[in-house]
Structure formats: C-alpha cells, structure tokens
C-alpha cells in the first residue's frame, strides 16, 4: 500500500494548530517531554548552598523577580522578532537576542543548563510544528539555543500572545522548582503549590510591561549573584539528583 506522505504531513500540520491557550497549557505541563524533569530551576544548588526547605517561597519569589524575568523578556523579544522581521533577517536577530540573554546570565553553568533545556524543547518543537522554517533551521543547524529563545520560537509558531508567554515562563520556572522540592526535601505538596502561586503573583504587576518589550536592549538585567554562585558550585559536584 502506498501512503501519500505529503497529504499526511498536511493533515498533521492542520491538527497541530490549536488555540493559543492550548499551547500555553502544553508548555506549562510538567509532563512535556523536553527534559525539564532533570532540572530543579536552581533549587538543588540552593539547598547545597545552605537554603532551608522553609525558605522555598522566598527563593521562588526572588527567582521570579530576577532570573525568570530575564528569561521571560528574552522569550518575548524572540517572539516579536519572528513575527516582524523578514525571513532572511530572523536568524541574525535571534543570535543577537541569544547574546543579550547570555550577557544577562553571567553563570556559565546556568547558561549551559538553559541551552540543554533549549535543545530538548527545540527537538519537541520541530516535531509539533514541522511547518516552522525557523524552528527547522535551528534544529538542523545543531546550534546551541537557550530555552527562552526557543520558547519565543514556539510562541510565534503556536500563536501564543506575549502576555501568556510571560505568564508561562514565570509559572514553568516556579513549578519546576516546586516539583524538584518534593524529591529533595520531604514536605506537603500543597505548600509547594502555594509557593508557586505566590511567585506568580509577585510579578503579576510586571507582566504587561515585560510583554511589551520589543528589543534585546530592553530585556531586564536583574541578576541573582547568590544563585549564580550556587549554580557554579553545584556544577562541580559529582553526586547530584538534578543537572541544575
């Protein structure tokens, strides 16, 4: 029996064109097969550095207002670039956005972890959105791209709004740490859930402003030196549960 591959590809592409809210839920799902289960959003390094379980909420609040906003802003700018730049300009613009993100992420360990996550997410994106030329190009080139830049690609391909993209970025980071918390320290899962909601609420007044960013220069530069130090020390450990 001969299968019409082009017809199958067209049908698949049509089926994988959900509403933007569905894309947001997909990206926020902890079961997303992109490698996030191997990362703790900096929580394991923090515990190794002396953070106590009772300080989870404060840790998530601080992360939401610093490194997470850098990632969210980067994703928003990447999305904007792909929706407004010409096709021949997109690769160059994305490289400039990647450099801006790297300049705001001083820790080599944190940059490496974000690019490992980006590679896993890019692989998934190439399967789910095969019609996206920019996703296919980056996938075939094998170039290291950070998770926030890949999130921007997915937002452009999947029709995700800038506001929803910011909220997904913040939620995903906090939820990753909360999920890791239950493996690292015994505790009530309900407490971790409350901490995630609190972290999201901590940046809610900034969501619209972050969503309006359009240039790499405007990406927040709110670093977290303590977390960066913990990440570098954690990268040297030979016994760890999470990569970062």
Secondary structure by P-SEA (a helix, b strand, c coil): cccaaaaaaaaaaaaacccaaaaaaaaacccccccccccccaaaaaaaacccccaaaaaaaaaaacaaaaaaaaaaaaaaaaacccccaaaaaaaaaaaaaaaacccaaaaaaaaaaaaaaaaaaaaaccccaaaaaaaaacccccaaaaaaaaaaaacccaaaaaaaaaaaaaaaaaaaaaacccccaaaaaaaaaaaaaaaccaaaaaaaccccccccccccaaaaaaaaaaaacccccccc
